[in-house]
Amino acid sequence: SAHRHHRRIPGLFLGGRRRSGGRRNGDSNSGIGSSTELNVLTTPEAIFEETSTQNLLDDLIDESVRTSARRPVMMQFDPSSGWIWKRWRGTVFSETWPSVVRNMCLALCVSLLHTLCPGFINRTLSGFDILWGQLLSVTTFTLTFFLNQSYALWRKCYELSRRLQGRLNDLGMTMAAHAARTVKMTSGGGSADGEGGVGGAGAGADYVSRYTTESSQILQVMARYIRMFNLMTYASFTRSHRPILTPRGMRRLVERGLLTAREREVLVDSELPPTQRHNAVLMWIIRIFQEGREAGHIEGGAGFEQQFMEKCHVIRAQYGAIGDELSGRMPLAYAHIVQVLVDVVLWMYPFMAISRQMSVFLTVLGTGLLTMFYQGLFDLSKQFLDPYDNENYGKGEDPLCVDTLIATLKKSSRPSLP
């Protein structure tokens, strides 16, 4: 549906393995340490081609060409405690309740086993609480540091996305400001306001300026290339928009008027892999700027050209950094040891509670609370490491909304053509 925050392609095989809509209740090793075979950056194009339908493509295109974002880039919230306590969707509670129930059942079984042979278990677990306390300290420190590093990656990807959007907006604004205009006299004064007058709005000038036919065409093509570059860039490293780069997706872009047939042919016939086609579009942006300037339709000196090229270099660095951050997000060994520490601490808690002579009620309740907080923090860390929800870990209720990032650029990239 076009109204969902994020699209998940059902039945998608990644690296020969089918990904489910979320982790299974008994799977404690899901999520973080996925190898490159599960990475959207290396998934074969044929897989996305099989799962792409015209409705899915139209859904992606419709959201991408909107002139205003349908929803915020992430879920918004009221900072009041009462409002936060009433939330369920997008919270740790909705993510961890299966693990909470599973571990509470384990704690109940351990407590019932203790009632059958209390003497033997008490002798065996003597001093177990000391071991568990030491392990808890290590787990708490490691988990909180891991969460901080994961959030840093999430924040970095968000900042890179916004910087990329800002630099693309700079290109459109720079082109619009330097496009050639024609000046026409008016019969009355003060008509320049709202018409892009050379003297500025409200200056009382007796003339107005308009883009020339050629410069207007250049601005229209430039705006279309900027939007297409942005769409293809996100399609290269997000699974939700990857079907755009399939042969069927490229044909649909032509049918919807976002690409010309000749442009699609050039992109498809090039030696670039599908996930690198936005590089060609960036070169088109540079070439149309240079040719328009040489023809006199874009005004400005050598310093203007240098500034424009610097913007393009920054854009290339920004979108390249996003892929670098995603591919080098966290070493497997680090994620593995945190997963083991969290699981062992939670599994050992019922035995520690028995060694401290806790009641069955406190044993089960304590297991549920610890699972909610420790497993919740770890699940939150995993989601931070997947800011665009490429891996279907958990419910994916609050990833960065790529549609919003694309739509906001689409609005600001449209030149005003008086």
N, C-alpha and C positions, 0 to 999 in steps of 0.2 A: 504493500500500500504506500501511496505517496505521502501519507500522513504519519508514517512511522519515523522515529528518529534515525533508524539505521536499517538497511536492507541486508538480510542474510540469504545467501543463495542456497536453497535447500538441496540436499544430496550432493554437495560439492566434495569431490575427491581431491585431496591435497597430498601429492607425493605417494599416491597409491593407497591412501588410508582415508576412509570416510570420516568426516568431522561431524559430530552431533551438534545439536543446538546448544548444548552446554555440557558441563562435566557430569559424569555419572556419579551417583551417590556413593559408590564404593571406590571411586578413583581418587586417590590422594596424590598421584604424581602428575596430574594433568596440569597444563597451563604453561609454565615458565620456560622450561628448558627445551623448547621445541627446536629441532634441527632445521637446517636450511631447506630440507625437503618439505617442511610445512610452511615455509615462508611465502607470502603472497608475491614477493619479488621474483621468485624462481618457479612459480607454478606454471606449467605448460599452458600455452594459449588455447590449445584444443579443449582443455577442461572447461575453461570459461565459455568457449564457443558452444559447447554442449548444453550449458545451463542458461544461456542467454535466450530470451524470448523477446518478441516485439513489444509486449506489454512492459516487460522489465526495462527494456531500452527506452521506451517512451516515458516511463516513470522517471528514469535517470535524467533524460533530456529535459523533461518538463520542469523538474526541480532545478536544473542547472541554468535554464534560461529565464527564470523568474527575475523580475526587476526588484523584488524585495524578499528578504528571508522569511520563510514561514514560521520559523522557530529560532530561539537563541542558540548560540553555538554549543552551549552546555546547559544542563538543567539549572534553573535559578531557584533560590530559596529565600525564605523569610528568616532572619537570624534569631527570632524569638524562640525560646525553648519549647513553648507549647506547640508552635507550628511544626518544629523539627520532630518532636516526639510522635506526632500524628502521621508522619510520612512512612510509607512502606516501599513504594517503587523507587528504585535507584539507591537504596540504602544497604548497609551491611546486613541488616536483618533479613532482607529478602534473598540475599546471596548465601548466607551461612546456615539458614534453618535446616536444610537436609543434613549437614554435618553435625549440627547441634543434636538433632534427634538420633542420629546414628551413634554418636559418642555417649549420649545419655542412656541408650539401650545397652551399650557395652558396660557402662558403669553399673547399671542395674544387674546385669548378669554376674559381674564380679562380686557385687554385694551379696547376691543370693548364694553364690558359691562359698562366700565366707561364712554364711550362716550354717552351711553343711559341715564344714570342718574348720572351725575357728582356731583351734589350738595350733594345728600345723601351719596355717597361713600366718598367724601372728608371729610364730617363731621364725618363719622364713623371711618375713618382711620387717624384722626388727632393724631399726636404723634406716629404713628405706626413705623416710621423709627428709633425712639429711641429704641423701643423694639427689632426690628430686628437687630440693631447694637450690642446690648448686647448679643443677641443669637448668632450672627456671631462670636463674640470673643470667646465664650465658644466652639463653634463648631470647629473653627480653631485650637485652642489649643488641644482639644481632638482628632481631626482627625490626626494631625501631630504626636502626641504621639502614637496613635494607629498604624499609618504607620511604625513608628520606631520599635515598638514591633513586628509587623508582619514581617518586613524585618529581624529582629534578628532571628526569627524562621526559615525563609527561609535559611539564612546564616548558621545557626546551622545544619540543615539537610544536606546542601551541604558539610559542613566540616566533618560531621560524615560519609557521603558516601565516601569522599576521604580518610579519615583515615582508614575506613574499607578496601578500596582498597589497601592502603599502607601496612597494616598489613598482608593481604593475600599475597601480593607480597613478604613480608619479609619471609613468610613461604616457598614459592617456592625457593627463593634465598638461604635460610639457608639449605634447603634439598639438593639443587644442590651443594652447597659448601662442604657439609659433606658426600656426597654419596661416597661409596667405589669405588676405581679405580684400574686398573691394569696398570703397567708400562711396556712399550716395548722399546727396544733399536732400534735406527735408524742407517742407514748406513752413513748418512751425518750429519753435524752440522747445527744448526739453524732451523731445521724443526719443532720445537715446536711451533712456532708462528702460531696462528690461529687454533691450534690443542689442546688447553688446556694444554700445557706442564706444568709440575710441576715447572720447573725453571722460568716460566713466559715467555710471548711473547718476542721474541727478545733476550733471554738470551743466545742463542747459545748452548743450551743443546742438547745432543745426544740421548735423549729419549723423548717419548710422553706418556701421560696417557689417558686412556679411562675408562668410567664407566664399571663396571662389568655388566654381563647380569642381575643379580638379582637387583642391584641398579638402573639400567636403567628402569627395569620394575616397581620398586617402584616409581621412579620419574614420570613415565608416569601415573600411577594410582593416585598418589598424585596430579598431575596437573589436571587430570580429576575431582577429588573430589573437588578441590578448585574452579574450574569453576562451577561445579554443585552446590556447596554451595552458591556461589555468585548469581547464577541465581535463586535458590529457595528462597534465602533471599529477593531479590527484589520482587519476585512473591508474597511473604507473605504480603507486605504492599503497593504494587502498583497494581491498577486495570488493567493497560495495560498488565502486565505479569502474572496476577493471573490465566488465563486459563492453564498455565503450570502445576499447581497443581491439576487440575481436573483428574479424571480417564482416560479420553481420552488423556489429555496432558501427563500423565505419560506413557501411552502406546506408544505415539508418540516419547517420549524421548528414549525408548528402540529401536523402529524401526529405529531411526536416529543414534543409537550407542552412545548416551550420557550416558545411563544407561544400565546395564545388566538386564536380566529378573529376576535374583535372587535379585539384589539390589532393583528393583521396588517392588518385592514381599515383601521384608523386610520392606520397607517404608510404603507400603499400609497396611500391616497387623499389623503394630505397633499401639500402643494406642495413638500416637501423632496425633493431628489434622493436616490437610493439611498445615496450615500456620506455623506449628512448625517442619516440616520435615527437615528443614535445620539444626536443632539441632542434629539430628541423623547423618547427613553427617559430621558435625564438629567432632562428636565422632569417626567416621571412620577415619578422618584425624589424630586424636590423636593416635588411635590404630595402624594404619599402620606405624606411626613414631616410636612408642614404640616397635612394633614387629620387624621392620626393624633394629632398634638399637640393640635389644637383639640378633638378628641373625648375627650381625656384618656387615650388609650391609650399615648402617649409622654410621659413625664414630663420636666420641665426648664423652666427659665425663659427669659427673653429672651436671656440670654447664651448659652445652649445653642443656640438657634435661629440666632444670629449665627455661632457657631462652625461649625455644620452648613453654613450657606450659604457660609462662607469655604472649607470643604473642597470644595464643589461648584464654586466659582469656580476653585480651584486645579486641579481635575480638568479643567475646560474649557480652562484655559491649557495643561495638560500635553499633552492629545491634539491640541490645535491646533498646538502647537510641533513635534510629530513630523511632521505634514504640511508645515509650513513648512520644516523642515530638509531634508526629502526633495526638495521642489520647488526649493529654492535651494542645493543642495549644492555646486555648483562651476560657475564660468563656463566656457563652451565654449572660449573662447580659451586659457584656462589649460591645460585638458586637452589641447587640440590641440597646443600648443607642446611639452608634455612628450612626447606620443606621437611627434612628429616628431623630437625630440632623441634619444630612445631608439632609434628605428628607424635613424636616420642613423648614430649611433655604432656600432651593431651591424653595419650593412651596410658601413661603411667600415673595420672592423677588419681584414678579410683584406688589403685594399690597404695598410694601415699595416704589417701583418706582412711583406708582401713588400718594402716599402721598407726595412725593417730587416733583411732577409735571413734571416728566420726559416724554419725547415724547414716542409715541408708538414704534418707531424704537429703541430707547435706551433701552426701557423696554424689548423688545424681544431679542435684541442683548446681553444685560447684562445677561439675564437669560441663554442664550446659553453659554456664556463664563464661568459664575459661575458653571453651570452644568458640563462643560467639565473639569474644574479643581478640583472642590470638589468631584463630582461623580467619576472622573478619579482617584483621590487619593484613594478614598474608594475602587473602583474596584481593583486597584493595591494592596491595602492591602489584599483584599480577595484572590487574586492570590498568594501573598506571603505566606498566611496561607495554601495553598494547593500546595506545591512545586512539587509534582509528578503528579498533575492534576488528582486526583482521583475523583473529584466531577463534572466534566464537567461544571464548572462555567465559563462563558464567552467563548471565542473562543479557549483558551488553546494553543495559538500559540508559547509560549515560556516557557514551563515547563523545569525542569531538564530532560535531555535526558537519560533515563535509559539504552537504547541500547548502548549509548556511554560509560557509566560507566561499563557496563558488558564487552563490546568489548575491552576496554583498559586493563582490568584485564586479559582477555583471552590471549592477546598478551604477556603480561609480565609474565604470569604463565607458558608459554611453556618452558621447560628446554632445554638448549643447550646440545646436546648429541654428543660429539665428538667421 
